[in-house]
């Protein structure tokens, strides 16, 4: 029997962070692995969390701390990144938190 939702995995965290591109580096032409250290730090920080703890409110300060550590953000830079990090926290919670729903493919009408 499988566990639902599944626990966070590094590959999924990578996809979510890269899609979010919180600093806009990938959109500016940086390589896709631009956020690799941050992805690994996020995964390490949340891998041990219980499903009930994987909420946007719990994740937000974790993401902000990872960003402060990685990018040496001052308060102004942290404030600029906050909306993108909030969105990323919501995405992670959406896929791995208590409100996660199985993703199913639907038949397309022909």
C-alpha positions in Angstrom: 0.0 0.0 0.0 1.4 3.4 -1.0 1.5 6.4 1.3 -0.5 9.5 0.2 0.7 12.1 -0.2 4.2 10.8 -1.0 7.0 12.3 1.0 9.0 15.1 -0.6 11.7 13.9 -3.0 14.6 15.9 -4.3 13.7 15.6 -7.9 10.2 17.1 -7.3 11.7 19.9 -5.2 14.1 20.7 -8.0 11.2 20.9 -10.5 9.2 23.2 -8.3 12.1 25.5 -7.5 13.1 25.7 -11.1 9.6 26.4 -12.2 9.2 29.1 -9.6 12.6 30.7 -10.5 12.3 33.0 -7.4 15.2 35.2 -8.4 14.5 35.2 -12.1 17.9 33.8 -12.9 16.7 31.0 -15.2 14.5 33.5 -17.1 17.6 35.7 -17.5 19.5 32.8 -19.1 21.2 31.1 -16.2 21.5 27.3 -16.4 18.7 25.2 -15.1 20.8 24.0 -12.2 21.2 27.6 -10.9 19.3 26.8 -7.7 20.8 23.4 -7.0 22.3 24.3 -3.6 19.0 25.8 -2.6 17.0 22.8 -3.8 19.2 20.5 -1.8 19.0 22.7 1.3 15.2 22.9 1.0 15.0 19.1 0.6 17.2 18.5 3.6 15.2 20.9 5.7 11.8 19.4 4.9 12.5 15.7 4.3 11.9 14.9 7.9 8.7 16.8 8.3 5.4 15.0 8.9 2.7 15.4 6.2 0.7 17.6 8.7 3.7 19.9 9.0 4.1 20.5 5.3 2.1 23.7 5.0 2.8 27.0 3.4 3.0 28.6 6.8 5.6 26.1 8.0 7.6 26.2 4.7 7.8 30.0 4.3 10.3 30.6 7.0 12.4 27.6 5.9 12.5 28.9 2.3 13.3 32.5 3.5 16.2 31.2 5.7 17.6 29.1 2.8 17.4 32.2 0.6 19.1 34.4 3.2 21.9 31.9 3.6 22.4 31.3 -0.1 22.0 34.8 -1.4 23.1 36.9 1.6 19.8 38.8 1.3 19.4 41.9 3.4 15.9 42.8 4.6 15.1 44.6 1.3 16.2 41.8 -0.9 14.4 39.3 1.3 11.2 41.4 1.0 11.6 41.4 -2.8 11.9 37.6 -2.9 9.1 37.0 -0.4 6.2 36.8 -2.9 8.0 34.2 -5.1 9.0 32.2 -2.0 5.4 32.3 -0.7 4.2 30.9 -4.0 6.9 28.2 -3.9 5.9 27.3 -0.3 2.2 27.0 -1.5 3.3 24.7 -4.4 5.3 22.4 -2.2 2.5 22.2 0.3 0.0 21.6 -2.6 2.0 18.5 -3.7 3.3 17.1 -0.4 1.1 18.5 2.5 -2.1 17.4 4.1 -4.3 19.0 1.4 -2.5 17.1 -1.5 -4.7 15.3 -3.9 -3.7 12.5 -6.3 -2.9 13.9 -9.7 -5.0 11.9 -12.3 -5.2 12.1 -16.0 -8.5 12.7 -17.5 -9.7 11.4 -20.8 -9.8 14.2 -23.4 -13.1 14.4 -25.3 -12.6 13.7 -29.0 
